[in-house]
Amino acid sequence: MRHRAKILAGIGAAAILAASLTACSSDAPTDGTKGGPAGLHEAGVLNDCVALSYEPLEYYENGTSGKVIGWDVDAAREVGKLLGVETKVNVMDFDGLIPGLQSGKCDLVWSGAYVNEKRVQVADAVPVLRTGTEVVLRSSVAGRVKDPLDLCGLRLAAQTGTEDEAHVKEVSDTCTAAGKKAIEVTGYPGSVDAVPAIRSGKLDGLADTTVLAATLAKKNDDLKAVPGLFPSSYWFGAFTNKGSKLSPEVEQAIHTLIENGTLAKLAEKYGLNPDDVAKVDTKAL
């Protein structure tokens, strides 16, 4: 399909860029000694920014309160340990994450964000976990969806500003070009926020990553994940500000965590497939 080629091309470009981090920095770094590596905006602190409502990658320990945990968050904390600094987790809306890097609010964004051409134009990226777009539908609807065009005319939610939203809109364009009804796409800050609307019948389902789709289907008997409608050959990434002196330090730390098995162990802890953890040679992705 047309969108498959586009996604794969984006990942190829992203992987090359991720392996060639630049050295110049536009941020206000620490001295690189007592305050941790150069490039941090706050001495001794790695400010990691995340958007929640995305179990098991990042979520509140008690559902709506408590400690922020998840695979992404625990992994970022491990990066902080290797850098010899404290990791501070900052919660914000998803569409504010990359701007947060650019403004200096965030040193690191590790929050279920895909590596794509648009993002690597403004941020340095390290691929960390394989994923793909998947839809979760009310069980009464899921049985008749076998092909992307079976989504035509449905009412779907997607997290605002994500590749999942873009993929659904692209299929919707294909629907209208084929003379079928468009997909009605509603944006939400977090996909799980749409679950009540799905249950009430206002929506037919949602589109998100394979990670969240599996979690939602497991926790909700009235919802069913429908795999295979979109390609899964793309990656979640960890992002730092474009050209920051911190970028190579974070990349090396992540590679160490991949090589020593830490990220794989965290994947098992959170019910993810350890085989989906990226390999160190990002050029091969």
C-alpha positions as CSV (number, residue, x, y, z in Angstrom):
1,M,0.0,0.0,0.0
2,R,1.1,3.6,-0.6
3,H,1.4,4.5,3.1
4,R,3.7,1.4,3.7
5,A,6.4,2.7,1.4
6,K,6.2,6.1,2.9
7,I,6.6,4.8,6.5
8,L,9.5,2.5,5.6
9,A,11.3,5.3,3.8
10,G,10.9,7.5,6.8
11,I,12.4,4.9,9.1
12,G,15.4,4.4,6.8
13,A,16.1,8.1,6.9
14,A,15.6,8.3,10.6
15,A,18.0,5.5,11.4
16,I,20.7,7.1,9.4
17,L,20.2,10.4,11.1
18,A,20.1,8.8,14.5
19,A,23.5,7.3,13.9
20,S,25.0,10.6,12.9
21,L,24.3,13.0,15.8
22,T,25.8,16.4,15.3
23,A,28.1,18.1,17.8
24,C,27.0,21.7,17.8
25,S,24.5,22.8,20.4
26,S,22.0,25.6,20.6
27,D,21.0,25.0,24.2
28,A,22.5,26.2,27.4
29,P,24.6,23.2,28.6
30,T,26.0,22.5,32.0
31,D,29.8,22.5,32.4
32,G,29.9,18.7,31.7
33,T,31.6,17.9,35.0
34,K,29.9,18.3,38.4
35,G,26.5,18.9,36.8
36,G,26.6,15.9,34.6
37,P,27.2,15.7,30.8
38,A,27.2,18.9,28.8
39,G,23.8,19.8,27.3
40,L,21.6,19.4,30.4
41,H,19.5,22.5,31.0
42,E,19.6,21.9,34.8
43,A,22.8,20.9,36.5
44,G,22.6,17.3,37.7
45,V,19.1,16.7,36.4
46,L,17.9,14.8,33.3
47,N,14.5,16.3,32.5
48,D,12.5,13.5,30.8
49,C,9.2,14.6,29.3
50,V,6.3,12.1,28.8
51,A,2.6,12.1,27.9
52,L,0.6,9.7,30.0
53,S,-2.4,7.5,29.4
54,Y,-0.2,5.0,27.6
55,E,0.2,1.9,29.6
56,P,2.6,0.0,29.7
57,L,4.9,2.6,28.3
58,E,4.1,5.5,30.7
59,Y,1.3,5.8,33.2
60,Y,0.5,6.6,36.8
61,E,1.1,3.8,39.2
62,N,-2.3,4.1,40.8
63,G,-4.2,4.8,37.6
64,T,-4.6,8.6,38.0
65,S,-2.1,9.4,40.7
66,G,1.1,8.2,42.3
67,K,4.5,7.5,40.8
68,V,4.9,7.7,37.0
69,I,6.1,4.3,35.8
70,G,6.3,2.2,32.6
71,W,8.9,0.9,30.2
72,D,9.8,4.3,28.7
73,V,10.0,5.9,32.1
74,D,12.0,3.2,33.8
75,A,14.4,3.1,30.8
76,A,14.9,6.9,31.0
77,R,15.7,6.6,34.7
78,E,18.3,4.0,33.8
79,V,19.8,6.4,31.3
80,G,20.0,9.0,34.1
81,K,21.9,6.5,36.3
82,L,24.5,5.9,33.6
83,L,24.9,9.7,33.2
84,G,25.3,10.1,36.9
85,V,22.3,12.4,37.3
86,E,18.8,12.5,38.8
87,T,16.0,11.9,36.3
88,K,13.0,14.2,36.7
89,V,9.8,13.1,35.0
90,N,7.7,15.9,33.5
91,V,4.1,15.2,32.4
92,M,2.7,17.1,29.4
93,D,0.4,16.7,26.4
94,F,1.9,14.6,23.6
95,D,1.9,17.5,21.0
96,G,4.0,19.6,23.4
97,L,6.8,17.0,23.7
98,I,9.1,18.0,20.8
99,P,8.4,21.7,21.3
100,G,9.5,21.1,24.9
101,L,12.9,19.9,23.7
102,Q,13.3,22.9,21.5
103,S,12.3,25.3,24.3
104,G,14.6,23.7,26.9
105,K,11.9,22.3,29.1
106,C,13.0,18.8,28.2
107,D,16.4,17.2,27.9
108,L,14.9,13.9,26.8
109,V,11.6,12.8,25.3
110,W,11.0,9.1,25.7
111,S,7.3,8.7,25.4
112,G,5.8,6.4,22.8
113,A,6.7,8.7,19.9
114,Y,7.6,7.2,16.5
115,V,10.9,7.9,14.7
116,N,9.9,9.6,11.5
117,E,11.3,12.1,9.0
118,K,9.3,15.1,10.4
119,R,10.7,14.5,14.0
120,V,14.3,13.9,13.0
121,Q,14.4,17.2,11.2
122,V,14.1,18.9,14.5
123,A,15.3,16.4,17.0
124,D,18.0,13.7,17.4
125,A,16.5,10.2,17.7
126,V,17.6,6.7,18.8
127,P,15.2,3.9,17.8
128,V,14.3,1.8,20.9
129,L,11.3,-0.4,20.4
130,R,9.6,-1.8,17.3
131,T,5.9,-1.0,16.9
132,G,3.1,-0.3,14.4
133,T,-0.4,1.2,14.2
134,E,-3.4,-1.0,15.2
135,V,-7.1,-0.4,15.7
136,V,-9.2,-1.4,18.7
137,L,-12.9,-1.7,17.9
138,R,-16.1,-2.5,19.8
139,S,-16.5,-6.3,19.5
140,S,-19.7,-5.9,17.6
141,V,-17.8,-3.9,14.9
142,A,-14.5,-5.8,14.8
143,G,-15.8,-8.9,13.2
144,R,-16.5,-7.2,9.9
145,V,-13.1,-5.4,9.6
146,K,-10.6,-7.5,7.6
147,D,-9.0,-4.8,5.4
148,P,-8.1,-1.1,5.8
149,L,-11.0,-0.1,3.6
150,D,-13.4,-1.8,5.9
151,L,-12.7,1.1,8.2
152,C,-14.4,3.5,5.8
153,G,-17.3,5.2,7.4
154,L,-16.3,4.3,11.0
155,R,-15.8,6.8,13.8
156,L,-12.3,6.4,15.2
157,A,-10.3,8.2,17.9
158,A,-6.6,8.8,17.7
159,Q,-4.1,10.6,19.9
160,T,-3.7,14.1,18.5
161,G,-0.4,14.7,16.6
162,T,0.6,11.1,16.3
163,E,1.5,8.9,13.3
164,D,-1.5,6.8,14.2
165,E,-3.8,9.7,13.5
166,A,-2.0,10.4,10.3
167,H,-2.3,6.8,9.1
168,V,-6.0,6.7,9.7
169,K,-6.5,10.0,7.9
170,E,-4.5,8.6,5.0
171,V,-6.8,5.5,4.8
172,S,-9.7,7.9,5.0
173,D,-8.4,9.7,1.9
174,T,-8.3,6.4,0.1
175,C,-11.8,5.7,1.2
176,T,-13.1,8.9,-0.4
177,A,-11.0,8.4,-3.5
178,A,-12.8,5.0,-3.9
179,G,-16.2,6.6,-3.5
180,K,-16.7,5.3,0.1
181,K,-17.5,7.3,3.2
182,A,-14.6,9.0,5.0
183,I,-13.4,7.8,8.4
184,E,-14.6,10.2,11.1
185,V,-11.4,10.9,13.1
186,T,-11.6,12.5,16.5
187,G,-8.5,13.6,18.3
188,Y,-7.9,13.0,21.9
189,P,-5.0,13.9,24.3
190,G,-4.6,10.2,25.1
191,S,-6.2,7.3,23.4
192,V,-7.5,5.7,26.6
193,D,-9.5,8.9,27.1
194,A,-11.7,7.8,24.2
195,V,-12.7,4.4,25.8
196,P,-15.9,5.8,27.5
197,A,-17.0,7.3,24.2
198,I,-16.5,3.9,22.5
199,R,-18.5,2.2,25.2
200,S,-21.3,4.7,24.9
201,G,-21.5,4.2,21.1
202,K,-20.3,7.6,20.1
203,L,-17.2,6.1,18.6
204,D,-16.6,2.7,17.0
205,G,-13.0,2.4,18.1
206,L,-9.6,3.9,18.2
207,A,-6.2,3.7,16.5
208,D,-3.0,3.5,18.5
209,T,0.2,1.4,18.6
210,T,0.3,-2.4,18.8
211,V,1.5,-1.9,22.4
212,L,-1.5,0.0,23.7
213,A,-4.0,-2.0,21.5
214,A,-3.0,-5.2,23.1
215,T,-3.2,-3.7,26.6
216,L,-6.7,-2.3,26.0
217,A,-8.0,-5.4,24.4
218,K,-6.7,-7.5,27.4
219,K,-8.3,-5.2,29.9
220,N,-11.7,-4.6,28.2
221,D,-13.8,-7.6,27.2
222,D,-16.0,-5.4,25.0
223,L,-13.0,-4.2,22.9
224,K,-11.1,-6.2,20.3
225,A,-7.7,-5.4,18.6
226,V,-7.7,-6.0,14.8
227,P,-4.1,-6.6,13.7
228,G,-2.6,-6.5,10.3
229,L,-4.3,-3.4,8.9
230,F,-1.2,-1.3,9.1
231,P,2.6,-2.1,8.8
232,S,4.6,-2.6,12.0
233,S,8.1,-1.9,10.6
234,Y,8.7,1.3,12.4
235,W,10.0,2.3,15.8
236,F,9.5,4.2,19.0
237,G,12.4,6.5,19.7
238,A,14.1,8.4,22.5
239,F,14.6,12.1,21.4
240,T,17.0,14.8,22.4
241,N,17.3,18.4,21.0
242,K,18.8,18.6,17.5
243,G,22.5,19.0,17.7
244,S,22.7,19.0,21.5
245,K,25.9,18.0,23.1
246,L,23.7,15.7,25.2
247,S,22.6,13.6,22.2
248,P,25.7,11.4,21.8
249,E,25.8,10.8,25.6
250,V,22.2,9.7,25.6
251,E,22.7,7.5,22.5
252,Q,25.7,5.8,24.1
253,A,23.8,5.2,27.3
254,I,20.8,3.7,25.5
255,H,23.2,1.4,23.5
256,T,24.8,0.3,26.7
257,L,21.3,-0.6,28.1
258,I,20.5,-2.5,25.0
259,E,23.8,-4.4,25.1
260,N,23.7,-5.3,28.8
261,G,20.1,-6.6,28.5
262,T,18.5,-3.9,30.7
263,L,15.9,-2.8,28.2
264,A,15.0,-6.4,27.4
265,K,14.4,-7.2,31.1
266,L,12.3,-4.0,31.4
267,A,10.3,-5.2,28.4
268,E,9.5,-8.5,30.1
269,K,8.6,-6.7,33.3
270,Y,5.9,-4.7,31.5
271,G,4.6,-7.5,29.3
272,L,6.3,-6.3,26.1
273,N,8.2,-8.5,23.6
274,P,12.0,-8.3,24.4
275,D,12.7,-9.2,20.8
276,D,11.1,-5.9,19.8
277,V,13.9,-3.9,21.6
278,A,16.1,-2.3,19.0
279,K,19.6,-3.5,18.2
280,V,22.6,-1.3,18.7
281,D,23.4,-1.0,15.0
282,T,20.7,1.6,14.1
283,K,22.0,1.7,10.5
284,A,20.6,-1.8,10.1
285,L,17.1,-0.8,11.2
